[in-house]
């Protein structure tokens, strides 16, 4: 299969259109059904209108038998003995009968459209998109804002659906309808048909042009409102600063400017709307005037019946006027559809960077022997995060990684659970390249605690059992006890069943981190990675986490990234990183004696806590 | 609904889309969403009308065009019928030409009226919403900090956007569209009654049925739409959580489980969509059927009237009815829609006005004091304070800070240290007791004067959209670039800022350059230094940064505090080390106080913490 053209390339729209058409063809029978339904609706509508026209002509013939001759359509004639009231009931029945059938068909059409669009297409697209996204690599999430990702699953999938029921079905239906109306009118009177429909193309062009023109305005308007809300939110969140520095006037100016910009932009939209609406309405009335003038003239000359001619024409003109909305929405939908499809297929087509290699081996239980062999890694082609880094960590060792911001600490540990793969060199686990183990198995062997651990809005127990939803309550409690979390969980209002707010907002920082520890060790991983777990809590609560850490690290290969000495000192060995390379390795005692980053950091921290001052005084 | 429930296994660990949680979220939001509509209230309407006063000219123009249009629409339809019945039926060519010309002329006039009708309605609506937003914001600026702590930002935003928007729809559409449509209905009714009152009674008899049907389905539809939007917000909420938590999900290999749950959610939403589609798919065809039923009746009843041997109805009337009936029936559904919009607008207006009616928690005394200078002595005497009436957070706090001292406030989350800081800043006033600056009760001091002498460095390191330079000279917009550079130099971080691409002109804040925590903090320090306040309140960041950066911020902080009375909500030992006085709070009471050395020597709770942290 050839590769899809990349985003923004000139052949992309054509390619997307091809994909959309293929998608439509998958649902061709439902689409065909919908078009047939639309056709039925149209035919029944014409029948009802004809009923009215026939009735009027019949009445006129009855009143003045000399002036006009009435003929029933299709050469049919009523049985002898039918009185005029029976015939009137026949017309009435024809009108109501076809209208009733029409109601049933429009119900069917509405339900079918929804079942196809919302029930099938959107469900399939959303599920597929979400499942795919879940497996995308971190690079992908680094590159895309949360809002845009949410939008792809919610809004853009709807845009793709719109192609089927909004563009294909609708435009085919409009073409069909216009064709049938035209044929019907031409059958009655050719000249009048074209005269009355003369304004139709003009109307369509106007509506399509305005739709395109206004859409740009609406987008602009949305941006203005967004910026108003953004300004507002910023000012309200910063209200403490605004008040305490007495900046009220400045804040007011800022808000009023954004507010005025919104109104200013709207004025332009209004100018266009106040042209568009009356113009559309006027064109419809002009068609009516043509009908009255030309049609009236024909009627006077006896070339056109009044009911089945003039009044039927008037009815059809009304129907055509209603179709204008459909035309403008089709034109608008097509553009929207292509934009949406671009963003949906970008993801569906992408191959996740990190997958199982062919022939990957399952890993039941790891020992935890990790080796970095000449590993180089970069997030973006230009920069270098890790350079030819080699390091051996025997199973069960506790290793701390320190270094200034940007040294590559986080990058290094993210290679172990294969959030990223190295660009050069390899990382091995128990002697085999990580990429040759099955990905899920590797990740199961690695327990992770982040700087600020994300908790889901579910119960405490569900959060701890995140890695294994089938885990029983005992397993959950055992993990919690190991992570020194059991006690505080028991004190929560509903114990393990307490629901956490979004991102565990109802817990303290120390509690959140201990829950994250419990979550990490539930699966009894051979490797534990602690990415600066005490960074976001103040020193007062730090010791809560440190005590828990000591317990869970026992018997596991542990990687700790940390700034605070109190955390770092718990390691067997300390690795100092600087600009992607290892500059020193050793125990705390060894490194504290060597000049370099580590000793400076130790001195800086001592100096702040006061002990260093005394030491210096002693030395002096 | 049950078939799309996510499968529950084992002990309540259904995972990220647990039904109960969603219920919980819904209940939490319930108080907000429940009142999406409010009954029509004359008081609210009158007050809203007050906001159109500045646009009186346009209002008059609008009223005239609305009236004109209500008459023009039925006349246009009647005109079409009349042309058919008159010149065409008579076969009068000349009259036909003239009457069609008149028809076109009248159509032009009608559309011209239409143009101004919508122009003025749109402009007035937009102006009113603009003024309402401005009024709300001005009002918010006058409220006290307590209000912003109670109200989530999201709620204020929805006042400003959603509620105001509903009011706009009310102003732009409801009133005038209702008048036009109502007038159109009335006009048609009169014309039909003149043509033939017996047939008109048939039409009239059907109107209530249409109205009732409309109400019935609309109620069911709005319920269906509500469920639809609820299930939709579950999708977006789950989506957001999944993206934010992706690292956790992948590290625990939960991708498959999550995808299954999500599919269930999506199918659930689709089922609500189906309900809505089925309801509206029944309602709209029925409505249309009604109009058709009328046509059928027109043919049967009207037709027999036409053919009646005595007192027959002219066939022309039948044709007139054919043209007018459509115009008579269509407003019914529009009016039903308008009523709904009106009720929504009422709820919006109620909430907008409740913002405008919020009174500040406290106000400056009518004759506030503005001393000529402030030395910076701060004292609290037996201060009791509560955010909610019967739940005091401070129980009798007393302390005194001499001018130029550094006071460290220490205590766990919820101990009351931010409240103490807020009281000094006069964000709140105490329920009893007093906060004194240079011996004067802050209640008697003019707030603007006080805030001129006060500076705050919040923990979030709040930066506004704009350049670094603008953020630093926020308080002194006339400060020169050199002055700002000098301040940064004194804080020993000028090179650090200049190393950022575009230096001091780099855009920060929402969507701006990403700065490190330390950089943001230093910008806020510089801002406070430029403001040069006598009293400084500094909420120290809890997060750890690497030791070398940390040392640099510590030095900058000490420099900033020089010569000012400063209160530090301290999280770091080194800060405590340099404080003149440490006040340890626990649950709204001072449990220990003194110099750091005294406290360490005393062996109390502070000493224990100190030991744990410096180990």
Interface residues (C-beta under 8 A of the other chain):
Chain A: X48 X51 X52 X55 X56 X58 X59 X60 X62 X63 X84 X85 X88 X89 X91 X92 X93 X95 X96 X99 X100 X102 X103 X104 X106 X107 X109 X110 X111 X113 X114 X115 X118 X119 X122 X123 X126 X127 X130 X131 X133 X134 X135 X138 X141 X146 X149 X150 X153 X154 X225 X228 X229 X230 X231 X232 X233 X234 X235 X236 X237 X238 X239 X240 X241 X242 X243 X244 X245 X246 X247 X248 X250 X251 X252 X255 X256 X259 X260 X262 X263 X266 X267 X270 X273 X274 X275 X277 X278 X279 X281 X282 X285 X286 X288 X289 X292 X293 X296 X297 X299 X300 X306 X310 X311 X314 X318 X403 X404 X405 X417 X419 X439 X440 X443 X444 X446 X448 X450 X453 X454 X456 X457 X458 X459 X461 X462 X465 X466 X467 X469 X470 X471 X472 X473 X476 X497 X499 X502 X503 X508 X509 X519 X523 X532 X534 X535 X536 X537 X538 X539 X540 X542 X543 X563 X564 X565 X566 X600 X601 X602 X604 X605 X607 X608 X609 X610 X611
Chain B: X9 X10 X11 X12 X13 X14 X15 X16 X18 X20 X21 X24 X25 X76 X80 X83 X84 X87 X88 X89 X91 X92 X93 X96 X97 X99 X100 X103 X104 X107 X108 X110 X111 X112 X114 X115 X116 X118 X119 X122 X123 X126 X127 X130 X133 X134 X137 X138 X140 X141 X145 X148 X153 X156 X157 X160 X161 X232 X235 X236 X239 X240 X241 X242 X243 X244 X245 X246 X247 X248 X249 X250 X251 X252 X253 X254 X255 X256 X257 X258 X259 X262 X263 X266 X267 X270 X273 X274 X277 X278 X280 X281 X282 X284 X285 X286 X288 X289 X292 X293 X295 X296 X297 X298 X299 X300 X303 X304 X306 X307 X315 X318 X319 X322 X323 X326 X412 X413 X425 X427 X448 X451 X452 X454 X455 X456 X458 X460 X462 X464 X465 X474 X475 X477 X509 X510 X516 X531 X537 X542 X543 X544 X545 X546 X547 X548 X549 X550 X551 X554 X571 X572 X573 X574 X577 X609 X612 X613 X614 X615
